[in-house]
Amino acid sequence: MDGRNKSGHDGGKELAVTEKVLAAVRVGPSRTELQEFPMPDIPEDAALMKMEVGGICGTDVKLYKHPPSNAPVIMGHENIGTIAKAGHEFTRRKGFKEGDLVFVEHYVSCGKCEWCHAGQYRHCENTNWRTNPDAIRYGYTSAERAPHLWGGFAQYVYLPWNAVVHHVPKGVTAELAGLVTPMANGVEWSLFDGGVGYNSTVLIQGPGQQGLSQTVICKQAGASLIIVTGTSKDKARLDVAKKLGADHVIDVNKEDPLARIMAITGGKGVDVSLDCTAGAGTIPMLLGIEALKRKGGVIVAQGEMAQFPNFPLEKFTVKFITMKSARGHSYKACELALAQLASKRFPLELITTHRFGLDEVDLAIRSVGGDGVADVIHASLMPWL
């Protein structure tokens, strides 16, 4: 449909501008097909990015199992690539030229709503896929919408005038740059939302790529104590957490996490609790509330928790807790995350554990979700592999 046909993988040879673009398309719950799309024309205010690395995270796992619509979608919202072709106006306005290695945020700014005018395009009213079925957002927009290339699980991605693009610093490989999205979330959630800083004590629940990124950022910010919790199946990830700066790790299947946290802190509790369990239910939230210090702690929650019956409101108010909702990242957080990657201060290559080709998207997503290749933390989808 719309010029697309099912296709096998072509071994990764370069495409001429007259040829097709190969992409992995989600065509239903937990179903992917390789399809071809026409190579788009690039107007003066747009660009074409050759994909190098598409990161895969827990959000992809959820959206793959439970798509928000029946539309075919090229997933992939953590995208690193090289500018293959850029219109003159795109280069003039944005400062990116052909050959530049860039990170493209999955958010697209409409430039008209109050959020975009405030610089908070992640909350854009017109490009929010939850409320606008015609919204453009990388990894979420229907592949039926021309020019089709709206996701990173493809050989090329189309960049309109309002794409949000960042330079990847010199010396940072495309694969390492694939960590910028979770790292930017780490900056946004722990520093900007949680207020973590010098001498802070922090509890991080969940040692996935988000939790490990929080660990690095909190350590960089000067936190004096970092505790990371996980389950027995997270053993490899908890080992990585220690190498990235965690002072203590706790297997919640083997010991009472609250008792251990109080023993570590001398009964004082922590300043900040960061929930990185991707909405694992009420238990992490309850632990976070209990683990906070006697007065004035901050808890940052992310993920989607449908219901919370019997929320401990009295304890929440008596302890004078501030609760923040973690929702994506800002432009500044992305720039700081890229600088963190360039600093080489931490062995972040420990997070980029596995590579997959374009014909392995299904396996890659399932592996990140714990149902495929073992011990995957951050998967790098490399369309030309």
N, C-alpha and C positions, 0 to 999 in steps of 0.2 A: 504494500500500500504506500502511496506517496513516493514511488520510486525506490522502495526498499525491497530487498530480497534476502532470504536466508542464505547464509554463506559460511563456508569453512574458514579456518584461520589461514592467512596467507604467508605465515612464517616471518612476518615483521618487515617486509621490504618497504622502502619509501614509496609514498603515493605521489603521483603527478597530479597537478591541479585539475586534470580532466577526469580523474578516476574517482572511485568511491571511497567512503570512509567506513571502516568496520567498527561495530560497537556491540557490546553486550547489553541486551534489552530485557528488562524485567517484564514479562508478559502475563504474569499471574503470581499468586502466592507461591514463593519458593521455586519459581520457574524462570529460567533465562534462556534466551535465544541469541545467537550471533546473527546480526542483520547488517546489511549495507545501506548507507545513506548517500545521497549526492553530495559531492564536494561543494560547499556553499560559495556563492559570490561574496566578496568582502567589500562593502561600501567604504567610503572615505573615513567614516567615524567609527569603524569597527575593526576587529582583528581576528585572526585565526591562531589558536594555540595548539602546537603539537604536544600531546600528552607524554609526560615522562613517568610520573608516579601518581596514582590515585590511592589515597589512604582509605582504609576500611575501619569503621568503628562500630560501637554497639548500636548506634542509631540505624546503621545499615542493616544490622541483624534484625531489628524489630520491623523496619519498613519492608524488608524482604519477605518475612513471614506474614505480615499483616499490612499489605499495601493500603494507603489511604483512599485509593480509587482504582478503577479497572483500566485506566489508561496505561499504555505501554510507556515505560520510563527507562532512560539510560541513567542508572544510578551513578553515584560518585560525587561527593561534595567536598573532598579534601584534595584539591587538585594542584599539581605542580607541572609546569610545562615550559616549552620554549616558544616565543612568539615567532610563528612561521611566516605570517603575513600581516602587515599592519597598514591600514589606510593612513593617508597623510594627516588627516584631522585627528585621528586617534592618537598618533604619535605626538602631534603638537599639543593636544590638550592634556594627555596623560603622562607623557614623558617616557613611553616605552617604545623601543624600536625592535625590528626584526633581529632575532638571535638572542634576546634577553631571556634569562631564566627567571620565571615569575611564579608567584603564588596567587591564585585567584580565589577570593572568598566565595562561599556558596551564596551569600547574600547579594542581591542586586538592588541598587537604590533607585527609587522612582524619581527622586530629586524634587518632589512636589509637596509631600505630606509634612506635617509638623515634626515627625521623628527624623526624617531625612534632613530637614532644615536645621535640626538640633545636632546633626552628625551621628544620630543613633539609627542608622539604616537597618540594623538588625531587627528593629521593631517596625519597619516600614509597613504602612497600611495597605499599600497597593501590590506589594510583592510577597505577601504572606500566603503561602499555599493553603494554610488552614482555613482562611476566610475568602480567598479569591482563587477560583479554579483556573483562571487564566494567568496566574502569577508566574513570573520567571524566577526560578531559584535553582541553582545547579544541584542535580541529583534528585529533583522533585518534579520538574516540569515535564509534561507529556512530550514524548518523542514525535508525536503527530504534529506538533506545532513547528512550523518552518522557522529557522533552517535546521531543526531537529537535534542539533548537537548540544544538548543542555546538561550533559553529565560527563564525569571523568572516566567512566568505564568505556572508553572509546579511543580511537587513534588521534582524533582531533576534537577540539572544543571551540565553539563560536563565542566570541567576546563582543557584546554590543557596547555602545557608547557609555552605558551606565554600569558596566562591570567594575568591581572593586579589585584592583590589582596591586600587588606589592613586588618589589625587587627582591630576589633571593640574594643574600650577601655572597660576596666572593669567598670561595673556599668551602661553601656548604653544598654538599651533593644534593641532587634531586631526591634521592631516597631519604636522606636525613631531613630535608626540607618538608618531606611528607608528614613530619610530626608537628608542623606549625599549628594546625588547628587544635589538637588537644593541648599543646603547649600554650596557645593563646587563651584557651579556656582556663588553664591553670593560672595565668596572670589575672584574668578577669575575675575569677571566682575567689581565689585566695587573697590576692592583693587588693583589688578594687572593691569587691563585695565583702570579703571576710575581714579586711583590714589587717592581715598578717604582716608583721614587721619585725624589727629587731627585738630579740628576747621573747617572742611569742611562743606559746605552747599550743600545739596543733594535733588534733585527731583527724586522720584521713581514713574514711571507710571505703574499702574497695581498691584493690591494687591493679586495676586495669590501666589502659593507656591514659585515662583521665586522672586516676589517682596517682599514678607514677609521675605524671606531669606536675600535679600539685606538689608532690614531694620535692621535685627539683626547684620549683619556683619558691616554695616556702624556705627551703635551705638557702637559696640565693638571697632571699629577703632578710635572712638573719634569724630565723626561728631557732630558739635554743632547744626545743624538744619537739620531735615529730614522731608520732605513733601511727602506724598503718595497720589496719585490720583486714583480714580476708578469711577464706574458708580453706579447708584442707586441699581442695583441688587447685588452690592458688599458690601452692608451695613455691613453684618456680618464680612466680611474680613477686611473692614476698621476699625471695632471695634478691631479686633485682632491686626492690625497694630499699633494702639495706645498702646495696652498692651505690644507690643514687642519693643517699643521705638520711634515710629513716634511722632514728635512734633505737626504736623498738618496733617489732612486728608481732602481731597477735593472730593466732589461728583460732577463730571463734568456735570451731568445732571441737577444739581440744581443751580450751580453758575459758573461764568466765571473763569476758572482755572487760566488763565494768570493774570487777575486782582487780584485774591486772592494771587497768588504767589508774585506779586510785592508789595502788601500791607504787606505781612508777612516779606519780605526782605527789606522793606523801599526803594523799587525801584531799588535795586542793582542786583537782580537776584541770581541765584545759581551757585556754582562752577562746579557741575557735574550733568548731567541729565542721568538717567538710564531708558531705554525703556524696560519694562518687560511685554509688551502687546502682545507678541507672533505675531508680524507682523500685528497689527490691522489696518494698513494703514498709510496714510501720516499725519493724524491729530496729533497723538502723537509725530511724529518727528518734525512737525512744532512747536508744543507747546514747545518741548524740546529746540529747537533752540532759540525761543523767550525768554524762561525763563532763559537762561544762562546769566551770568554776561557780562558786556560791552565788555571785552576782555579776551581771553585766557581760556574760558570754555572748558569742555570735555563732549562729548555726546557718550554714549555707546548704540549701537543698536543691538538687537537680533531678531530672527525670520526671516521669508522669505517674503520680500516685492517685488512683481514681478516688479512693475513699480513705478516711482516717477516723473510724468510729472511736469515741471516747478519748479524743485528743486531750492530753494532760494540761489543760489550759491553766489550772491553778498553779501547778509547778512552773509552767512557762512564765507566768506573770510574777510569781513570787521571786524567781531567780533573775528577773529583769532581763530576759533573753531577747536579743534582736535576731529576727529571722530574715534571711535574704533568699530570694529566688534566683538561682543561677540560670541565665538564659543567653547562651551564645557568647560572643566576644565582640569587642570594639576594634576599630582601626588601630588605636594606640596599643591595645593588647597584642595584636598581630605583629606590629613593628617590634615590640619588646620581646616577643617570642622568637622572632627571627634573629634578633641580636643575641638572645640566649643560645640559640643553636650555633651561631657563629663564634661564640666565646670558647667553645670546646672545653668548658670547665667541668662538665659532667659526661660520663660515658653513655651518652644517649643512644648510641648504636645498640645498646642492650635492649631497647624498646622495639626497634625495627627488626623483628625476629624472622619474618618470612616474606618471600616473593612469590607472586603468582602471575601467570599469563592471562591474556584476555579470555581465552577459552576455559579458564579455571575460576571464573567469577563465583559460580555456585559453591565450589569447594572453599574458596577464600572466605566468603561470608559465613558459611557454616562453621569454618574453623575458628573465626573470631568469636563466634557464639558458643564454642566449646564442643562442636559436633563435627569434627573432621580431623585435620592435622592437629597433633597435640602441642600444647604450650605456646600457642600463638598469642602474642600481645598486640602488636601493631602489624597489620598485613599491608604490604606494598603491592598494589595492582599495577603491573607494568605492561601496557598494551603492546609494546614492541618486543617483549621478551620472546 
